[in-house]
Amino acid sequence: MDRCRVEVISQTPNPQQTMYAAMHQDYSENFVVDERSEWPDEVKAGETIVKRLLAGERGHYGPLEHPQIVLNCGFFPHSVMQQARTHRVGISFDVQSMRYTGSRVMEIAEGKRDVEDIFYLRPVGDYRDRQGKRYHYSEEQRQRDLAWCLEAARGYAADLEAGWSEEHARGKLPFDYRQHFVISLNVRSFMHFLDLRSKKDAQLEIQQLCDLMWPHFQAWVPAIADWYETTRLHKARLSP
Ligand SMILES: Cc1cc2nc3c(=O)[nH]c(=O)nc-3n(C[C@H](O)[C@H](O)[C@H](O)COP(=O)(O)OP(=O)(O)OC[C@H]3O[C@@H](n4cnc5c(N)ncnc54)[C@H](O)[C@@H]3O)c2cc1C
């Protein structure tokens, strides 16, 4: 997974103040934006939100839906993108479809790129099947699988050279080709995503996506991240 990356494209610059303002409007007689100079700073706003909206399982999540963060996720296996896209509420995606792109596969066939830049295979190691039975993925087997990926890339290049469309030729590629995507989330949907996808029975690769998303969340909304880390992270608390 060493090639996988998650970088911030943009984010609400004052997320904790934004959530504070949304909460404050719920019970304020006045138009809260007129009192902007009286809002607490980011740190204090974060503490107040946790105390009034989240602590003790209060569950007042509405104000957490306003701040947005947009992340660029790169080099993830296709299976991660497929799993991530099952989440429909508060999350948007844009994904390389392999309908308009494919030159990177051609570059493997031409020997200009490393096979592992484009295709993902799990590292050598010990794994379990879904029933808990152990098995070993050996270096020898992995080398054979890399050779199979190279062969598939060559087949893809031959298909395109024969005039096939990218959307047709992609059907013959190994399943876990790497894809880049853009994901946007709000503070609430970010935590929901982590609830479901960082838990230990989620697939390894999507757990890795969560691990790479997490530092951005911590830097962006530190008070909420602290609360989340102690109450929910990795605890498999699921939404209804
Ligand atoms: C470990 C794991 C394994 C999985 N394996 C598979 C699999 O093998 N095959 C497969 O197809 N999927 C699989 N899924 C996906 C799963 O079935 C859900 O589709 C996915 O998790 C999205 O559900 P969500 O609760 O996150 O909904 P989201 O779309 O993120 O919505 C968030 C919340 O909004 C509410 N909500 C959203 N839509 C509705 C609705 N239509 N009606 C009522 N309430 C709604 C719910 O409270 C929901 O929890 C897996 C998920 C996990 C976490």
The ligand as an SDF file (V2000), in Angstrom:
LIG
                    3D

 53 58  0  0  0  0  0  0  0  0999 V2000
  -17.3760   -4.3140    6.3900 C   0  0  0  0  0  0  0  0  0  0  0  0
  -18.3770   -4.0650    5.2670 C   0  0  0  0  0  0  0  0  0  0  0  0
  -18.6240   -5.0280    4.2970 C   0  0  0  0  0  0  0  0  0  0  0  0
  -19.5490   -4.8050    3.2700 C   0  0  0  0  0  0  0  0  0  0  0  0
  -19.7570   -5.7630    2.3190 N   0  0  0  0  0  0  0  0  0  0  0  0
  -20.6160   -5.5190    1.2920 C   0  0  0  0  0  0  0  0  0  0  0  0
  -20.8380   -6.4760    0.2430 C   0  0  0  0  0  0  0  0  0  0  0  0
  -20.2660   -7.5530    0.2450 O   0  0  0  0  0  0  0  0  0  0  0  0
  -21.6730   -6.1450   -0.7780 N   0  0  0  0  0  0  0  0  0  0  0  0
  -22.3470   -4.9470   -0.8090 C   0  0  0  0  0  0  0  0  0  0  0  0
  -23.1160   -4.7010   -1.7390 O   0  0  0  0  0  0  0  0  0  0  0  0
  -22.1710   -4.0400    0.1650 N   0  0  0  0  0  0  0  0  0  0  0  0
  -21.3430   -4.2910    1.2040 C   0  0  0  0  0  0  0  0  0  0  0  0
  -21.1590   -3.3410    2.1750 N   0  0  0  0  0  0  0  0  0  0  0  0
  -21.8730   -2.0660    2.0250 C   0  0  0  0  0  0  0  0  0  0  0  0
  -23.0730   -1.9640    2.9640 C   0  0  0  0  0  0  0  0  0  0  0  0
  -24.0150   -2.9700    2.6990 O   0  0  0  0  0  0  0  0  0  0  0  0
  -23.7310   -0.5780    2.7510 C   0  0  0  0  0  0  0  0  0  0  0  0
  -24.2470   -0.4620    1.4520 O   0  0  0  0  0  0  0  0  0  0  0  0
  -22.7510    0.5370    2.9550 C   0  0  0  0  0  0  0  0  0  0  0  0
  -22.0330    0.3090    4.1440 O   0  0  0  0  0  0  0  0  0  0  0  0
  -23.4710    1.8590    2.9340 C   0  0  0  0  0  0  0  0  0  0  0  0
  -24.3360    1.9480    4.0440 O   0  0  0  0  0  0  0  0  0  0  0  0
  -24.3000    3.1850    5.0110 P   0  0  0  0  0  0  0  0  0  0  0  0
  -25.0000    2.7730    6.2400 O   0  0  0  0  0  0  0  0  0  0  0  0
  -22.9230    3.6550    5.1530 O   0  0  0  0  0  0  0  0  0  0  0  0
  -25.1670    4.2170    4.1450 O   0  0  0  0  0  0  0  0  0  0  0  0
  -24.8210    5.6360    3.6100 P   0  0  0  0  0  0  0  0  0  0  0  0
  -25.2070    5.6390    2.2050 O   0  0  0  0  0  0  0  0  0  0  0  0
  -23.4490    6.1260    3.8930 O   0  0  0  0  0  0  0  0  0  0  0  0
  -25.8420    6.4840    4.4350 O   0  0  0  0  0  0  0  0  0  0  0  0
  -25.6000    6.9170    5.7690 C   0  0  0  0  0  0  0  0  0  0  0  0
  -26.8000    6.6230    6.6280 C   0  0  0  0  0  0  0  0  0  0  0  0
  -27.9560    7.2530    6.0530 O   0  0  0  0  0  0  0  0  0  0  0  0
  -29.1050    6.4230    6.2460 C   0  0  0  0  0  0  0  0  0  0  0  0
  -29.5990    5.9700    4.9110 N   0  0  0  0  0  0  0  0  0  0  0  0
  -28.9340    6.0500    3.7300 C   0  0  0  0  0  0  0  0  0  0  0  0
  -29.6870    5.6120    2.7200 N   0  0  0  0  0  0  0  0  0  0  0  0
  -30.8650    5.2480    3.2690 C   0  0  0  0  0  0  0  0  0  0  0  0
  -32.0450    4.6890    2.7350 C   0  0  0  0  0  0  0  0  0  0  0  0
  -32.1720    4.4610    1.4350 N   0  0  0  0  0  0  0  0  0  0  0  0
  -33.0400    4.4190    3.5890 N   0  0  0  0  0  0  0  0  0  0  0  0
  -32.9240    4.6700    4.9040 C   0  0  0  0  0  0  0  0  0  0  0  0
  -31.8240    5.2080    5.4870 N   0  0  0  0  0  0  0  0  0  0  0  0
  -30.7970    5.4770    4.6760 C   0  0  0  0  0  0  0  0  0  0  0  0
  -28.6580    5.2560    7.0800 C   0  0  0  0  0  0  0  0  0  0  0  0
  -28.8190    5.5680    8.4560 O   0  0  0  0  0  0  0  0  0  0  0  0
  -27.1920    5.1480    6.7240 C   0  0  0  0  0  0  0  0  0  0  0  0
  -26.4320    4.4490    7.6860 O   0  0  0  0  0  0  0  0  0  0  0  0
  -20.2530   -3.5730    3.2140 C   0  0  0  0  0  0  0  0  0  0  0  0
  -20.0150   -2.5950    4.2000 C   0  0  0  0  0  0  0  0  0  0  0  0
  -19.1010   -2.8260    5.2080 C   0  0  0  0  0  0  0  0  0  0  0  0
  -18.8780   -1.7380    6.2220 C   0  0  0  0  0  0  0  0  0  0  0  0
  1  2  1  0
  2  3  1  0
  2 52  2  0
  3  4  2  0
  4  5  1  0
  4 50  1  0
  5  6  2  0
  6  7  1  0
  6 13  1  0
  7  8  2  0
  7  9  1  0
  9 10  1  0
 10 11  2  0
 10 12  1  0
 12 13  2  0
 13 14  1  0
 14 15  1  0
 14 50  1  0
 15 16  1  0
 16 17  1  0
 16 18  1  0
 18 19  1  0
 18 20  1  0
 20 21  1  0
 20 22  1  0
 22 23  1  0
 23 24  1  0
 24 25  2  0
 24 26  1  0
 24 27  1  0
 27 28  1  0
 28 29  2  0
 28 30  1  0
 28 31  1  0
 31 32  1  0
 32 33  1  0
 33 34  1  0
 33 48  1  0
 34 35  1  0
 35 36  1  0
 35 46  1  0
 36 37  1  0
 36 45  1  0
 37 38  2  0
 38 39  1  0
 39 40  1  0
 39 45  2  0
 40 41  1  0
 40 42  2  0
 42 43  1  0
 43 44  2  0
 44 45  1  0
 46 47  1  0
 46 48  1  0
 48 49  1  0
 50 51  2  0
 51 52  1  0
 52 53  1  0
M  END
$$$$
